[in-house]
Amino acid sequence: MLDIKIQKTTTPKAKPDENRLGFGNYYTDHMFVMDYTEGQGWHSPRIEPYHALSLDPAAMVFHYAQESFEGLKAYRTKEGKVQLFRPEKNGERLQSTHERLCIPTIPVEDFVQAVKTLVEVDRDWVPSAEGTSLYLRPFTIATEAHLGVKPSDSYQFLVIASPSGAYYEEGLNPVKIYVEDEYVRATPGGTGFIKCGGNYAASLAGQMKAHEMGYSQVLWLDGIERKYVEEVGSMNCFFKIDGVIRTAPCVGTVLPGITRMSCIELLRDWGYTVDCETRLSIEEVMQAARTGHLEEVFGTGTAAVVSPVGQLYYEGETAVIGGGKIGEVTQRLYDTLTGIQWGTLADEKGWVVPVE
Ligand SMILES: *Cc1c(COP(=O)(O)O)cnc(C)c1O
């Protein structure tokens, strides 16, 4: 158990309009901070008023991107309770990110305690309008002032919180996706399986290209042959072909999404065959679309939960999926997961963690 010191703000901010939150625009009154010093380990866990950081310009995070992050949400139920969704999974994933980036790991219980404590202190910031939530962003930065390339000897772990609006302001609408055949996101042996800022910096060029061409997201192919489908922007991607549900295996280049994992469990409970071990080529996907066998495509991630894909564009060809309408499985997963998260469905899987 961490002994978290709590210093509350004396100047609370005005809360934003819950119906116009958007994503990542507002921050709560407090933040969680914990330091790491070589020889001492992680220490001084505390809640402080939200404030700007003061860092040496030589801090290693700025130069060599030794940085990790996570993303999860706190949900308010109709009864006014506040709950998290599988936060220990975020804690476990942060550990694998830290291991890959040579950052000292944080015990999963400490991670969950840090997140819960911030949500408790900023409980009034968890919005209650339909579809809204408090988005939580835990992250770690290398703080040692040093320009040699090596792991930092000091770090700061922080958690900030941002009240966020319903992802789909106008309901669950299928998105148009550009299949990227030039840039790649991840290669074997690299960092595709962890959440680090560098992956996103490298993905922006592909994202901008897709936007300019009128697509909302990029579907990444594997980094070697540009042949197999991997994931979509900040979502894992599922394909339903002839009744079988396929998604890219998480073997080094694909981020192991907690929403992905939860969807696979639910689908198997419902009796679907899910193949998350065999790679799926973009050619197979396009061929299935041409012959009417591509039944559904959807992305999964904490932000959108489940996002239906209505169109895929690949090398001059457009595949239209399900006539641009939402598939049955996509809708069922969305309704079930959001039902569990916002507490309108019973949590039979034991995925929900209440915040006191
Ligand atoms: C965070 C993330 C996901 C989704 O993971 P969840 O745990 O479901 O939110 C998928 N792909 C990438 C690249 C991500 O960063």
The ligand as an SDF file (V2000), in Angstrom:
LIG
                    3D

 15 15  0  0  0  0  0  0  0  0999 V2000
   -4.3040    1.9940  -26.4420 C   0  0  0  0  0  0  0  0  0  0  0  0
   -4.2270    1.4080  -27.8030 C   0  0  0  0  0  0  0  0  0  0  0  0
   -5.1720    0.4630  -28.2680 C   0  0  0  0  0  0  0  0  0  0  0  0
   -6.4140    0.0770  -27.4800 C   0  0  0  0  0  0  0  0  0  0  0  0
   -6.1570   -0.4610  -26.2470 O   0  0  0  0  0  0  0  0  0  0  0  0
   -7.3070   -0.4600  -25.1120 P   0  0  0  0  0  0  0  0  0  0  0  0
   -6.6360   -1.0520  -23.9440 O   0  0  0  0  0  0  0  0  0  0  0  0
   -8.4150   -1.2860  -25.6330 O   0  0  0  0  0  0  0  0  0  0  0  0
   -7.7040    0.9570  -24.9260 O   0  0  0  0  0  0  0  0  0  0  0  0
   -4.9900   -0.0920  -29.5210 C   0  0  0  0  0  0  0  0  0  0  0  0
   -3.9310    0.2590  -30.2880 N   0  0  0  0  0  0  0  0  0  0  0  0
   -3.0250    1.1640  -29.8900 C   0  0  0  0  0  0  0  0  0  0  0  0
   -1.9060    1.5150  -30.7900 C   0  0  0  0  0  0  0  0  0  0  0  0
   -3.1440    1.7730  -28.6500 C   0  0  0  0  0  0  0  0  0  0  0  0
   -2.2460    2.6850  -28.2640 O   0  0  0  0  0  0  0  0  0  0  0  0
  1  2  1  0
  2  3  1  0
  2 14  2  0
  3  4  1  0
  3 10  2  0
  4  5  1  0
  5  6  1  0
  6  7  2  0
  6  8  1  0
  6  9  1  0
 10 11  1  0
 11 12  2  0
 12 13  1  0
 12 14  1  0
 14 15  1  0
M  END
$$$$
